[in-house]
């Protein structure tokens, strides 16, 4: 079939559906027919809001999210350098992936398009279905079918006892928690209506779950900050080391709070095959919040601090050597703890010290911190254990333009070597020094001195606010409860009818995959006084 044939067939289908949507009343047929655009619009809306389309879009959304799990993503607070590292490792492939927005999948236009289509499809599909389920839940049991003999467990016969069989049947069914409706000649009963309520909860909670996730992606934010013991973080956008806001996040309205890292404790395995592996790390913090007041808390992995919806997750830690750098005039150029980033499991850490105001020239130090220093190749040393047993810091020095005055953003953990000259010793070799806590060394050529005062620890915190998370959690719980109810609760109907010839008959019908319990109908027949079902009367026996 050619493309033109397919297009013609689709056009005819759309036109046929438009004709079927015209009123059947001859008096209304004189009204103007809907335009072709209207007919196509109705056809497209029906296709988009069908359950089949919603399922296809849901599967498509899952498939489009796969690259976000396999490839590094921008704006991930726990690993902000992941994309840059991927670029360095794959210089030819990375630009092509970037053009397709595969490094920011969840904010890519094509991902947003699939998500919006899914929301529209689910809304158009679920809302009418929910209204129908609500009407079914509230509706009274319907009249009995004309041929009760075709239903499950059919009984028919004369009642010998001098009583009203319909009244007895109604009382019997009410005692067993059936919803009962009594008319002049029949009793209509139904049980398991909570199944439809569970079905309703499942459909609505699925829709709310999607909107909750969308709300978090539109109004939330995620950031990271590294705090040295004794320092305080104020929750303003300028205090973050990295901040990734959602498109509609209100950064001016961040939760007013302050967080102080009082102490950080870490424990590592000391023997065996798992020597050096972390066993425990926790951050003792205190906070001051405008909403929740002040207090203290111990943050551990998988145990974040939650302050009025703003959550602090402990994602990493390391060491911050305490240094004092004096320039050639003897003035303090840098003083305090400097964060060094771990580069291996033994917490060998590298860092940078920048002193742009040092005299007679700007000064920079590139350092390596070793918590448990042992001899290594080229005299640089390595760390044999992640905890502090023999802490040593090693430095090389540079002078020149640090590149801080040209307005270009620069990481505090990196040096721009473009306009820097390495400091040499008296032999003309690169100057290097190793310092233990409390030691001081002077730099060549009267450039100043460096003192290793001690070691502090730092902790990395991921800070996140997701206003849709609570909604999504509640919707997910309701979804599971609704699904459980719709699958576990059997729904069934029972009718008892008095015929014009004086006979009484009863039967049941299952509205789920579970059959009507045979004992339920037998007990009802016995209570009414019907004789046992004979051959040809009980459908189950047939």
C-alpha positions as MATLAB code, in Angstrom:
seq = 'XXXXXXXXXXXXXXXXXXXXXXXXXXXXXXXXXXXXXXXXXXXXXXXXXXXXXXXXXXXXXXXXXXXXXXXXXXXXXXXXXXXXXXXXXXXXXXXXXXXXXXXXXXXXXXXXXXXXXXXXXXXXXXXXXXXXXXXXXXXXXXXXXXXXXXXXXXXXXXXXXXXXXXXXXXXXXXXXXXXXXXXXXXXXXXXXXXXXXXXXXXXXXXXXXXXXXXXXXXXXXXXXXXXXXXXXXXXXXXXXXXXXXXXXXXXXXXXXXXXXXXXXXXXXXXXXXXXXXXXXXXXXXXXXXXXXXXXXXXXXXXXXXXXXXXXXXXXXXXXXXXXXXXXXXXXXXXXXXXXXXXXXXXXXXXXXXXXXXXXXXXXXXXXXXXXXXXXXXXXXXXXXXXXXXXXXXXXXXXXXXXXXXXXXXXXXXXXXXXXXXXXXXXXXXXXXXXXXXXXXXXXXXXXXXXXXXXXXXXXXXXXXXXXXXXXXXXXXXXXXXXXXXXXXXXXXXXXXXXXXXXXXXXXXXXXXXXXXXXXXXXXXXXXXXXXXXXXXXXXXXX';
ca = [
       0.000    0.000    0.000;
       1.459    3.380   -0.988;
       1.780    6.415    1.263;
      -1.039    8.129   -0.627;
      -3.296    5.119   -0.069;
      -2.585    5.174    3.655;
      -3.302    8.895    3.825;
      -6.560    8.419    1.908;
      -7.594    5.561    4.226;
      -6.883    7.671    7.334;
      -8.871   10.516    5.820;
     -11.826    8.214    5.176;
     -11.663    6.779    8.697;
     -11.629   10.271   10.171;
     -14.559   11.307    8.010;
     -16.528    8.156    8.905;
     -16.051    8.785   12.622;
     -17.117   12.374   12.138;
     -20.294   11.188   10.396;
     -21.011    8.728   13.201;
     -20.745   11.605   15.667;
     -23.638   13.423   13.966;
     -26.955   13.361   15.850;
     -29.314   10.549   14.919;
     -32.374   12.726   15.416;
     -33.732   13.652   11.925;
     -34.669   17.115   13.218;
     -31.049   17.767   14.176;
     -29.578   16.588   10.902;
     -30.338   19.882    9.304;
     -27.677   21.580   11.387;
     -24.349   22.398    9.724;
     -21.991   19.462    9.561;
     -18.726   19.837   11.489;
     -15.817   21.010    9.417;
     -13.110   18.627    8.329;
     -10.725   20.225   10.831;
     -13.224   19.601   13.637;
     -13.700   16.003   12.525;
      -9.958   15.404   12.460;
      -9.593   17.118   15.831;
     -12.189   14.814   17.406;
     -10.512   11.797   15.837;
      -7.076   12.859   17.144;
      -8.448   13.537   20.633;
     -10.101   10.111   20.805;
      -6.884    8.450   19.702;
      -4.733   10.442   22.141;
      -6.994    9.781   25.138;
      -7.399    6.062   24.553;
      -5.932    3.649   27.071;
      -3.826    2.017   24.377;
      -2.169    5.338   23.532;
      -1.548    6.048   27.227;
       0.191    2.690   27.631;
       2.292    3.279   24.509;
       3.332    6.720   25.794;
       4.159    5.263   29.219;
       6.434    2.661   27.619;
       7.950    5.363   25.407;
       8.647    7.527   28.465;
      10.436    4.613   30.122;
      12.528    4.061   26.995;
      13.465    7.747   26.707;
      14.598    7.700   30.354;
      17.094    4.872   29.693;
      19.877    7.212   28.411;
      19.533    9.214   31.623;
      20.516    6.098   33.573;
      23.315    4.983   31.269;
      24.976    8.331   30.505;
      26.245   11.000   32.936;
      23.862   13.898   33.430;
      24.488   17.590   33.978;
      23.387   19.151   37.230;
      23.742   15.999   39.346;
      24.937   17.304   42.689;
      26.592   14.058   43.755;
      28.901   13.988   40.692;
      29.125   17.423   39.058;
      32.212   16.564   36.972;
      30.744   13.422   35.388;
      29.956   15.019   32.005;
      33.350   16.746   31.806;
      35.088   13.444   32.547;
      33.022   11.736   29.843;
      34.061   14.449   27.377;
      37.734   13.854   28.176;
      37.355   10.096   27.821;
      35.236   10.263   24.625;
      36.147   13.457   22.748;
      34.637   12.295   19.432;
      31.389   10.761   20.721;
      30.480   13.264   23.451;
      29.661   16.260   21.178;
      27.202   14.175   19.151;
      25.486   12.933   22.303;
      25.336   16.507   23.588;
      23.624   17.698   20.395;
      20.847   15.191   21.101;
      20.517   16.439   24.735;
      21.552   13.051   26.080;
      23.527   14.677   28.916;
      20.381   16.441   30.178;
      17.734   13.889   29.281;
      15.129   14.917   31.830;
      15.067   18.539   30.657;
      15.367   17.739   26.953;
      12.544   18.989   24.674;
      11.787   15.519   23.358;
      11.496   14.082   26.889;
       9.215   16.964   27.921;
       7.082   16.402   24.804;
       6.552   12.721   25.646;
       5.755   13.587   29.273;
       3.244   16.305   28.336;
       1.546   13.998   25.837;
       1.360   11.314   28.529;
      -0.207   13.766   31.002;
      -2.799   14.881   28.436;
      -3.516   11.296   27.401;
      -3.836   10.068   30.991;
      -6.053   13.013   31.940;
      -8.387   12.487   28.997;
      -8.438    8.742   29.632;
      -8.636    8.611   33.422;
     -11.074   11.429   34.228;
     -14.029   10.004   32.206;
     -13.182    6.505   33.389;
     -13.093    7.700   37.016;
     -16.486    9.371   36.621;
     -17.863    6.116   35.238;
     -16.371    4.101   38.121;
     -17.841    6.520   40.666;
     -21.289    6.172   39.095;
     -20.934    2.394   39.175;
     -19.925    2.514   42.831;
     -22.918    4.635   43.814;
     -25.473    2.893   41.592;
     -28.046    0.538   43.092;
     -27.910   -3.143   42.090;
     -29.539   -3.502   38.653;
     -32.690   -5.544   37.928;
     -32.351   -9.251   37.361;
     -31.731  -10.481   33.817;
     -34.694  -11.913   31.982;
     -33.264  -15.446   31.895;
     -31.941  -16.177   35.370;
     -31.441  -19.791   34.373;
     -28.386  -18.725   32.377;
     -26.634  -17.358   35.466;
     -24.452  -19.151   38.002;
     -26.027  -21.386   40.658;
     -29.596  -21.087   39.397;
     -32.328  -22.438   41.742;
     -36.056  -22.483   41.012;
     -39.053  -23.971   42.750;
     -42.048  -23.499   45.016;
     -41.539  -22.364   48.578;
     -43.539  -24.517   50.954;
     -43.054  -22.393   54.073;
     -45.745  -19.816   54.899;
     -43.536  -16.718   54.770;
     -42.425  -14.039   52.372;
     -39.332  -15.506   50.654;
     -38.200  -12.108   49.410;
     -38.156  -10.655   52.926;
     -36.233  -13.673   54.212;
     -33.754  -13.404   51.317;
     -33.247   -9.675   51.901;
     -32.560  -10.183   55.615;
     -30.208  -13.095   54.920;
     -28.194  -11.083   52.408;
     -28.027   -7.974   54.598;
     -26.622  -10.113   57.417;
     -23.816  -11.068   55.021;
     -23.068   -7.414   54.193;
     -24.649   -7.322   50.793;
     -26.099   -4.076   49.493;
     -29.774   -4.993   49.077;
     -32.580   -3.375   47.080;
     -36.110   -4.778   47.506;
     -38.914   -4.356   44.972;
     -42.369   -5.900   44.819;
     -41.236   -9.037   43.005;
     -37.481   -9.347   43.479;
     -34.448   -8.772   45.669;
     -31.303   -7.338   44.114;
     -28.077   -7.717   46.090;
     -24.481   -6.835   45.425;
     -21.226   -7.330   47.330;
     -17.613   -6.257   46.716;
     -18.330   -2.731   45.567;
     -15.070   -1.635   47.198;
     -13.413   -3.258   44.204;
     -14.672   -0.415   42.024;
     -13.596    2.101   44.643;
     -10.106    0.564   44.538;
     -10.186    0.730   40.764;
     -11.153    4.392   41.010;
      -8.335    5.084   43.502;
      -5.855    3.328   41.214;
      -6.774    5.439   38.185;
      -6.827    8.755   40.039;
      -3.619    8.089   41.998;
      -1.789    7.222   38.781;
      -2.763   10.604   37.389;
      -1.834   12.405   40.627;
       1.517   10.571   40.657;
       2.371   11.894   37.202;
       1.412   15.452   38.173;
       3.391   15.145   41.432;
       6.530   14.136   39.561;
       5.996   16.962   37.086;
       5.551   19.441   39.958;
       8.873   18.430   41.488;
      10.649   18.828   38.152;
       9.104   22.265   37.599;
       9.318   23.847   41.061;
      12.105   21.996   42.916;
      15.859   22.424   42.983;
      19.005   20.477   43.803;
      22.381   21.739   44.944;
      25.520   20.744   46.759;
      27.806   22.327   49.292;
      30.967   21.230   51.097;
      31.258   22.282   54.744;
      34.373   22.144   56.899;
      33.922   21.379   60.588;
      32.887   24.541   62.391;
      31.596   26.389   59.309;
      28.006   27.481   58.652;
      25.917   27.326   55.481;
      23.178   29.906   54.854;
      20.450   28.729   52.478;
      20.792   31.398   49.795;
      21.640   30.687   46.178;
      25.064   32.371   46.390;
      26.193   29.969   49.143;
      25.896   26.829   47.014;
      28.919   25.264   45.363;
      26.561   24.108   42.620;
      22.842   24.760   42.214;
      20.473   23.274   39.650;
      17.033   24.899   39.872;
      13.915   23.689   38.086;
      12.462   26.018   35.428;
       9.911   27.580   37.808;
      11.866   27.305   41.060;
      11.697   30.394   43.282;
      15.333   30.890   44.294;
      14.475   34.139   46.051;
      12.114   32.228   48.317;
      14.441   29.475   49.557;
      13.723   28.107   53.010;
      15.334   30.574   55.481;
      17.753   28.467   57.521;
      21.374   28.040   58.573;
      23.247   24.760   58.972;
      26.500   24.329   60.922;
      28.739   21.254   60.703;
      29.849   20.754   64.288;
      31.724   17.487   63.905;
      32.341   14.747   61.377;
      33.235   11.191   62.396;
      34.358    8.337   60.137;
      35.380    4.751   60.800;
      37.212    2.377   58.452;
      37.941   -1.346   58.415;
      41.327   -1.998   60.020;
      42.052   -5.598   58.972;
      41.135   -8.435   56.670;
      40.257   -8.436   52.996;
      38.123   -5.300   53.395;
      40.941   -3.271   54.926;
      40.272    0.452   54.496;
      36.614    0.176   53.543;
      34.278    2.665   55.260;
      32.265    1.294   58.144;
      30.513    4.418   59.391;
      30.464    8.113   58.738;
      28.137   10.697   60.173;
      27.852   14.453   60.447;
      26.734   16.117   63.675;
      25.038   19.374   62.684;
      23.022   22.130   64.283;
      20.464   24.250   62.468;
      18.462   27.409   62.883;
      15.258   27.645   60.864;
      12.648   30.366   60.692;
       9.927   27.702   60.462;
      11.173   24.958   62.824;
      13.431   26.885   65.217;
      16.877   25.639   66.182;
      18.037   22.120   66.969;
      20.692   19.475   66.354;
      20.750   16.348   64.232;
      23.124   13.591   63.129;
      23.043   13.074   59.371;
      23.993    9.633   58.099;
      23.734    7.951   54.683;
      20.044    7.311   53.965;
      19.111    9.427   57.007;
      18.844   13.014   55.774;
      17.912   16.093   57.725;
      14.503   17.409   56.668;
      13.726   21.025   57.517;
      10.269   21.945   56.298;
      10.727   20.059   53.017;
      14.372   21.061   52.404;
      16.477   17.911   52.773;
      20.195   17.599   53.480;
      21.777   14.326   52.304;
      25.295   13.291   53.311;
      27.002   12.270   50.049;
      30.732   12.338   50.775;
      33.546   13.557   52.966;
      37.259   14.269   53.011;
      40.021   16.290   54.630;
      40.746   20.010   54.823;
      44.357   20.741   55.847;
      44.642   23.876   57.999;
      47.262   26.115   56.430;
      48.803   29.533   56.978;
      50.502   31.118   53.954;
      52.610   34.263   54.470;
      53.937   36.329   51.589;
      57.431   37.772   51.182;
      56.535   40.726   53.424;
      55.522   38.423   56.278;
      51.821   39.243   55.920;
      49.208   36.472   56.127;
      47.935   35.825   52.592;
      45.839   32.710   53.302;
      44.772   31.186   56.612;
      42.383   28.425   57.574;
      41.227   25.002   56.364;
      41.462   24.321   52.619;
      39.333   21.529   51.156;
      41.331   18.829   49.346;
      39.307   16.443   47.175;
      39.843   12.649   47.528;
      41.197   10.945   44.409;
      41.374    7.300   45.559;
      39.853    4.966   48.197;
      42.790    5.641   50.534;
      41.750    9.317   50.525;
      44.845   10.612   48.819;
      43.550   14.135   48.180;
      44.658   17.019   46.025;
      43.945   20.691   46.444;
      44.929   24.187   45.479;
      45.874   27.221   47.569;
      45.560   30.601   45.810;
      47.068   33.802   47.204;
      46.444   36.478   44.537;
      47.281   39.348   46.924;
      50.637   37.954   48.053;
      53.691   40.173   47.636;
      56.034   40.583   45.869;
      54.028   38.414   43.432;
      50.862   36.355   43.364;
      51.396   32.847   44.693;
      49.710   29.483   44.197;
      50.343   26.107   45.794;
      49.321   22.770   44.398;
      49.158   20.198   47.145;
      48.641   16.523   47.862;
      47.339   15.408   51.272;
      48.133   11.877   52.511;
      46.174   10.714   55.605;
      48.578    7.802   56.134;
      51.709    8.655   54.197;
      54.157    6.009   52.991;
      56.997    6.259   50.495;
      55.940    6.221   46.872;
      57.512    6.625   43.420;
      59.383    9.843   42.597;
      59.411   10.809   46.267;
      55.795   12.024   46.147;
      54.447    9.492   48.594;
      51.089    7.719   48.690;
      48.419    7.054   51.302;
      48.087    3.495   52.598;
      44.950    3.973   54.743;
      42.043    6.442   54.599;
      42.139    7.486   58.259;
      44.713    9.834   59.828;
      47.695    7.799   60.992;
      50.613    9.698   59.496;
      49.177   12.862   57.877;
      51.487   14.590   55.432;
      50.845   17.397   52.945;
      53.127   17.899   49.914;
      53.340   21.123   47.885;
      54.665   22.576   44.657;
      54.574   26.342   44.161;
      53.754   28.644   41.241;
      53.942   32.395   40.663;
      52.368   34.676   38.088;
      48.890   35.597   36.915;
      46.304   33.286   38.522;
      43.635   34.330   35.988;
      41.276   35.689   38.626;
      41.007   39.225   37.219;
      39.655   38.550   33.719;
      36.106   37.775   34.881;
      36.217   34.114   33.816;
      34.699   31.680   36.304;
      37.324   29.416   37.833;
      37.052   26.437   40.131;
      38.645   26.778   43.564;
      39.973   23.241   43.108;
      41.866   23.912   39.867;
      44.722   26.102   38.639;
      44.986   27.826   35.283;
      48.650   27.233   34.347;
      48.545   29.453   31.250;
      50.410   32.400   32.818;
      52.063   30.638   35.765;
      55.726   29.798   36.331;
      56.757   26.928   38.559;
      58.979   27.839   41.502;
      62.417   26.196   41.315;
      64.853   25.306   44.084;
      68.546   26.233   44.263;
      69.429   23.359   41.919;
      67.006   24.559   39.251;
      64.564   21.689   39.862;
      60.849   22.061   40.688;
      60.520   23.009   44.340;
      58.735   20.387   46.455;
      58.162   20.070   50.160;
      56.512   17.614   52.580;
      55.054   18.918   55.825;
      53.744   17.226   58.947;
      51.286   19.000   61.277;
      52.996   21.897   63.060;
      55.829   22.290   60.555;
      56.718   25.456   58.615;
      58.807   25.822   55.450;
      60.074   28.934   53.640;
      59.695   29.277   49.899;
      62.694   30.075   47.674;
      63.549   33.615   46.574;
      61.829   35.249   49.536;
      58.338   34.376   48.288;
      57.067   33.653   51.801;
      56.333   30.615   53.957;
      53.796   27.822   54.450;
      52.710   26.381   57.831;
      50.765   23.119   58.174;
      48.709   23.866   61.316;
      46.533   20.732   61.474;
      43.715   18.826   59.773;
      39.956   19.293   59.779;
      37.346   17.189   58.058;
      34.723   18.320   55.589;
      31.429   16.808   54.479;
      29.604   17.043   51.158;
      25.882   17.677   51.383;
      23.334   17.339   48.637;
      20.489   19.761   49.293;
      17.202   19.117   47.561;
      13.676   20.397   47.657;
      11.010   18.513   45.739;
       7.560   19.979   46.395;
       5.928   17.119   44.502;
       7.620   14.346   46.472;
       5.015   14.147   49.243;
       2.218   14.214   46.677;
       3.945   11.484   44.670;
       4.488    9.367   47.788;
       0.851    9.645   48.860;
      -0.275    8.881   45.303;
       2.028    5.844   45.114;
       0.660    4.469   48.398;
      -2.926    5.068   47.270;
      -2.098    3.468   43.918;
      -0.876    0.277   45.592;
      -3.865    0.160   47.939;
      -6.264    0.725   45.062;
      -4.588   -1.899   42.892;
      -4.629   -4.407   45.756;
      -8.317   -3.756   46.399;
      -9.244   -4.047   42.716;
      -7.417   -7.376   42.424;
      -8.222   -8.934   45.809;
     -11.894   -8.033   46.347;
     -14.357  -10.147   44.344;
     -17.504   -8.371   43.210;
     -20.741  -10.312   42.615;
     -24.500   -9.923   42.352;
     -27.341  -12.135   43.512;
     -30.989  -11.946   42.462;
     -34.048  -13.547   44.061;
     -37.211  -13.240   41.975;
     -40.829  -14.255   42.518;
     -42.510  -15.228   39.263;
     -46.163  -14.910   38.291;
     -46.649  -18.690   38.576;
     -45.674  -18.599   42.269;
     -42.217  -20.049   41.855;
     -39.136  -18.415   43.303;
     -35.796  -18.476   41.559;
     -32.368  -17.180   42.436;
     -28.982  -16.962   40.769;
     -25.720  -15.059   40.961;
     -23.193  -13.458   38.664;
     -19.509  -12.772   39.253;
     -18.195   -9.384   38.106;
     -14.583  -10.458   38.534;
     -12.529  -13.480   37.607;
     -13.428  -15.233   40.821;
     -16.630  -17.314   40.596;
     -19.556  -16.801   42.934;
     -18.990  -19.031   45.982;
     -21.337  -22.001   45.453;
     -21.991  -22.333   49.162;
     -23.312  -18.749   49.265;
     -26.127  -19.520   46.843;
     -26.853  -22.904   48.435;
     -27.207  -21.312   51.911;
     -29.534  -18.669   50.515;
     -31.704  -21.286   48.791;
     -31.879  -23.313   51.998;
     -32.835  -20.249   54.055;
     -35.645  -19.358   51.664;
     -36.876  -22.922   51.584;
     -36.217  -23.742   47.944;
     -35.793  -27.429   47.126;
     -32.346  -28.567   45.971;
     -31.588  -27.625   42.381;
     -32.557  -30.431   40.025;
     -31.021  -31.490   36.776;
     -31.345  -28.781   34.179;
     -31.880  -26.108   36.816;
     -28.416  -25.555   38.130;
     -26.133  -24.218   35.509;
     -23.040  -25.339   37.366;
     -24.236  -28.951   37.353;
     -24.881  -28.709   33.620;
];
